[in-house]
Amino acid sequence: MTEEQIGKNVAHVKAEIAQAAGEAGRDPAEILLVAATKMNDADSVRAAIRAGVDICGENRVQEMLEKNAQGAYEGAPLHFIGHLQKNKVRQVVGLCSLIHSVDSLSLLQEISKTAQKRGLTQDVLLEVNIGNEESKSGFSPEEIGPALEEAAKMTSVRVRGLMAIPPICEKPEENRPFFLKMQKLFVDNCEKKYDNISMDFLSMGMSGDYAEAVRCGANMVRVGTGIFGPRNYT
């Protein structure tokens, strides 16, 4: 896809975010657009940054390392948004300013241990399996409170909020109940006070449903196809 088309797509996504935020009585400036850059080359990533995306989000560690070596992310923060295996933690901690997909206490502990060795604090989001799907990882909504209590004991991670991927639906509005459930979970846990937990970000909504997610309280949306076009998996 050309840089011009990527620019037009970014502008369109931002306009839809602004409209959805306005409908919900929110300030569009508080919504962060994460470009989900999986399977897009360094030039496409650079074009998205020039077009004004707030953040780059990668799903795959090896792909992220290759593009980082090419300077693809210069000018924007880098987040990790895909499933993270414990044996890949050392390659992500410190490189990514935020890890969205912390789906278990054992992964959180591994991140904390690695960050402590490097003398830094790693920002993370806890991933919620909001649809209680067997095929997906993540904390159940009921596990978030206890997980935050455990996270509060770790000195080298800082929980910055929650992330979710709701069940696949044919229409964006069908995800509304899941988004609203996430928003309530987020607000309820904002009231809890821990030294190393600040519930700043609710990351939910992708190319097919980001506007609905914004209407329901998301302040971080992850958009790939809507910016770069359909991915070629062949």
C-alpha positions in Angstrom: 0.0 0.0 0.0 1.3 3.5 -0.9 2.2 6.1 1.8 -0.6 8.3 0.5 -3.2 5.6 1.0 -1.9 4.8 4.5 -2.1 8.5 5.3 -5.7 8.6 4.1 -6.6 5.5 6.1 -5.0 7.0 9.3 -7.0 10.2 8.8 -10.2 8.2 8.3 -9.6 6.1 11.5 -8.9 9.2 13.5 -12.1 10.9 12.2 -14.2 7.9 13.2 -12.5 7.9 16.6 -13.3 11.6 17.0 -16.9 11.0 16.0 -17.4 8.1 18.4 -15.7 10.0 21.2 -18.0 13.0 20.6 -21.1 10.7 20.7 -20.0 9.5 24.1 -19.2 13.0 25.4 -15.5 12.3 25.5 -12.5 14.3 24.3 -11.0 12.6 21.2 -7.5 13.7 22.3 -7.7 11.1 25.1 -7.9 8.2 22.7 -4.6 6.7 21.6 -4.3 5.0 18.2 -2.1 2.0 18.2 -1.1 0.9 14.7 -1.0 -2.9 14.7 1.9 -3.3 12.4 2.1 -7.1 12.1 3.1 -8.3 8.6 3.8 -4.8 7.4 7.3 -3.8 6.4 9.4 -1.0 7.9 8.5 1.5 5.2 4.8 1.0 5.9 5.4 1.5 9.6 7.3 4.7 8.9 4.5 5.9 6.7 1.9 5.3 9.5 4.1 7.2 12.0 4.4 10.1 9.6 0.6 10.0 9.2 0.2 10.5 12.9 -0.5 7.2 14.7 0.3 7.5 18.4 2.0 4.1 18.9 3.2 1.1 17.0 2.1 -2.3 18.3 3.8 -5.6 17.3 2.4 -9.1 17.7 5.5 -11.2 16.9 8.8 -10.9 18.7 11.0 -11.9 15.8 9.3 -9.5 13.4 9.6 -6.8 15.9 13.3 -7.3 16.4 13.9 -7.3 12.6 12.0 -4.1 12.1 13.5 -2.4 15.1 17.0 -3.1 13.7 15.8 -1.2 10.6 14.7 1.8 12.6 11.1 1.3 11.7 9.6 2.6 15.0 11.6 5.9 15.2 9.2 8.7 16.2 6.6 6.6 18.0 6.5 4.5 21.2 6.6 0.7 20.6 4.2 -1.6 22.4 3.9 -5.4 22.3 0.3 -6.4 21.7 0.5 -10.1 20.8 0.6 -13.3 22.8 4.0 -13.4 24.7 5.7 -16.6 25.6 7.8 -16.6 28.7 10.9 -17.6 26.8 10.6 -14.4 24.7 10.2 -12.1 27.7 13.9 -11.1 27.7 13.6 -9.8 24.1 10.6 -7.6 24.9 11.3 -6.1 28.4 12.9 -2.7 28.1 12.4 -2.5 24.3 8.6 -2.0 24.5 7.3 0.8 26.6 4.1 -1.2 27.3 3.2 -4.9 27.1 -0.6 -5.3 26.5 -0.9 -9.0 26.7 0.0 -10.2 30.2 -2.3 -13.1 30.5 -1.1 -15.0 33.6 0.6 -14.4 36.9 3.5 -16.6 35.8 4.1 -14.4 32.8 3.9 -11.3 35.0 6.5 -12.8 37.4 8.8 -13.6 34.5 8.5 -10.0 33.3 9.2 -8.6 36.8 12.2 -10.9 37.2 13.7 -9.9 33.9 13.0 -6.2 34.5 14.6 -6.4 38.0 17.8 -7.9 36.5 18.0 -4.9 34.1 17.3 -2.3 36.8 14.1 -1.0 35.2 10.3 -1.1 35.7 8.2 -2.5 32.9 4.8 -1.1 32.2 2.1 -3.8 31.4 -1.6 -4.3 30.9 -3.4 -7.3 32.2 -5.3 -9.2 29.5 -8.8 -10.2 30.3 -10.6 -13.1 28.7 -13.8 -11.1 28.8 -15.8 -13.7 26.8 -14.5 -16.6 28.9 -13.5 -18.4 25.7 -11.6 -21.7 26.1 -9.5 -20.8 23.0 -8.2 -17.6 24.5 -5.7 -16.9 27.2 -6.1 -14.2 29.8 -7.5 -13.6 33.3 -11.1 -14.1 34.0 -12.9 -11.0 35.1 -13.1 -12.5 38.6 -9.3 -13.0 38.7 -8.4 -9.4 38.0 -8.7 -8.2 41.6 -6.5 -11.0 43.0 -4.0 -10.5 40.1 -3.7 -6.8 40.9 -3.0 -7.7 44.6 -0.2 -10.0 43.5 1.2 -7.4 41.0 1.3 -4.9 43.8 3.9 -7.1 45.5 6.3 -7.0 42.5 8.7 -4.1 42.4 9.8 -4.2 38.8 6.4 -4.1 37.0 3.8 -1.4 36.9 0.3 -2.3 35.8 -1.2 0.5 33.7 -4.6 -0.9 33.0 -6.5 -3.7 31.2 -6.7 -5.1 27.7 -9.3 -7.4 26.0 -10.1 -9.0 22.7 -13.8 -9.9 22.8 -15.3 -12.8 20.9 -15.5 -12.6 17.1 -18.9 -11.0 16.1 -20.4 -10.3 12.7 -21.5 -6.8 13.7 -19.5 -4.3 15.8 -22.4 -3.6 18.1 -22.6 -7.2 19.1 -19.4 -6.6 21.1 -21.0 -3.8 23.0 -21.9 -6.0 26.0 -18.3 -7.2 26.3 -16.9 -3.7 26.0 -19.3 -2.4 28.6 -18.3 -5.3 30.9 -14.7 -4.4 30.5 -15.3 -0.7 31.1 -17.1 -1.6 34.4 -14.2 -3.9 35.4 -11.8 -1.1 34.6 -13.6 1.5 36.6 -14.2 -0.8 39.6 -10.5 -1.5 39.8 -9.5 2.2 39.3 -10.8 2.7 42.8 -8.2 0.4 44.3 -5.0 2.1 45.4 -1.6 0.4 45.1 1.9 1.9 44.8 2.7 0.4 41.4 -0.7 0.2 39.8 -2.2 3.1 37.9 -5.3 2.2 35.9 -4.6 4.6 33.0 -5.4 2.5 29.9 -8.3 0.4 28.7 -7.0 -1.2 25.5 -9.8 -2.7 23.4 -11.2 -2.4 19.9 -9.6 -3.4 16.6 -10.2 -2.6 13.0 -13.8 -3.9 12.9 -15.1 -2.5 16.1 -12.8 0.3 17.4 -15.5 3.0 17.2 -17.9 0.9 19.3 -15.0 0.3 21.8 -14.5 4.1 22.1 -18.2 4.7 22.7 -17.9 2.2 25.6 -14.8 3.7 27.2 -11.7 2.5 25.4 -8.8 5.0 25.5 -6.5 2.8 23.4 -7.5 1.1 20.2 -5.4 -1.3 18.1 -6.0 -0.9 14.4 -4.1 -2.9 11.7 -6.2 -3.7 8.6 -8.0 -0.3 8.9 -4.6 1.4 8.4 -2.5 -1.0 6.2 -5.2 -2.9 4.4 -5.9 -6.7 4.5 -2.9 -8.8 5.5 -1.7 -11.4 3.0 -1.3 -14.7 4.9 -0.4 -16.8 1.8 
